[in-house]
Amino acid sequence: MAQTDVLLTKQPAPQTVPACELPRKLYDVARNTGAYTSSGLATAGFRSAKYLVDEWFQNCYARYHQAFADRDQSERQRHESQQLAAETEALARRTQEDATRKVGARLQDMHCWKSELQHEVGELDAETDLLLAQKQRLERALDATAVPFSIATDNLQCRERRQHPDLVRDHVEIELLKEAELIRNIQELLKRTIMQAVNQIRLNWEHKETCEMDWSDKVEAYNIDQTCAHYHNQSTEVQFYPHSAKFEESASTPETWARFTQENLYRAERERLASVNLRVLIDSILRDTAEDLRLQCDAVNLAFERRCEEVEDARHKLTDHLRKTLREITDQEHNVTALKQAIKDKEAPLKVAQTRLYQRSHRRNVELCRDTAQFRLASEVEELNTSLAALKEKLLEAEQSLRNLEDTRMSLEKDITVKTNSLFIDRQKCMAHRAHYPTTLQLAGYQ
């Protein structure tokens, strides 16, 4: 059976020669002339004269032969059509059944991959939530380090107000500097870890979105194939789509289709495992940093306690020395007073001796004799002068010693004041401020 409708996939090519340029066709009119033909004139397209008998029989035989041939051809075509219809019916049924089985198998494959994607999306979502919780712990831990850092810097600034000679780089200052450096390093580490967690969360969301899009496409395709699997020859929703049998150029193959989902699952699982490892690392970092900070805090507190004990012991010793110095100053003042009185007491005997010598120098003539009395009076004056010189020298030494004691007293009092100020700074300012140091749970980001 000849095909009447021709499907064209593209527009026909235009004529190469224009119609106006083709030559005109000349037609010859057949004329009824000759010995055995009918007479009369014939016009173009039909004849007006009568046919001959032989022509009539010839025409009848031609009609009989044409009818027989048409019937034979028609019968043969009927048999062929029936056979072709039966064959195409069986072929269509087998093809439809096979196509239905293929669609069913495709549904099973799609359901399997869809379930895998859904499971991976759920696990990736749960893992992202856990990583978000760890990120919040990191942020809380980073905020918690602000208090220890402010405490350490405040302690260092307070201890700068110590007076000489207590303004020393002692073990407490070394430990405080170590603590401040440790906190800065921990803050940098926590910031880098937070950025790493943010990037990992972004990757988790991206791969989750990729898996969700793949899952959504598969759900839509599954619904389409499920609808297609329920179609049958008596369905009322079916209709003709002549161009639907064409393959799309962008269509994937079963291999690329399966590989696409496998790669999505592989990348999602890889990022999920990376997220798990990052959570373990974050937990280890928070635990180690909290322990390091608490250990360093304990070391600083111990150094403060030892330094306060040293300063307290030094102040106690200075106080004891000051008490003894004050007692010695009192004794020395009494000694100076006694020396002055002794010097004053020597003035009268010296006046008596010198007056005697002076009066005896007025003796006349031979009476001006160097007798024993004269020698004794001269030696007495000399002895008195020597005693006065010794007493005056001792008085100068005593007064210098008293001045030294006063200087020592002032130095001791100043040093005691310095030690008291140092103790006030270390105990009342620094150690009292360190009582607000965060707990291990706060440093670990749990609170």
Secondary structure, DSSP 8 states (H G I E B T S, - for coil): --------SS-----SS-GGGS-----------STTS--S--BTTB--S---HHHHHHHHHHHHHHHHHHHHHHHHHHHHHHHHHHHHHHHHHHHHHHHHHHHHHHHHHHHHHHHHHHHHHHHHHHHHHHHHHHHHHHHHHHHHTHHHHHHHHHHHHHHTT--TTS----HHHHHHHHHHHHHHHHHHHHHHHHHHHHHHHHHHHHHHHHHHHHHHHHHHHHHHHHHHHH--TT-SS----TTTTS--TT---HHHHHHHHHHHHHHHHHHHHHHHHHHHHHHHHHHHHHHHHHHHHHHHHHHHHHHHHHHHHHHHHHHHHHHHHHHHHHHHHHHHHHHHHHHHHHHHHHHHHHHHHHHHTT--GGG----HHHHHHHHHHHHHHHHHHHHHHHHHHHHHHHHHHHHHHHHHHHHHHHHHHHHIIIIIIIIHHHTT---HHHHTT--
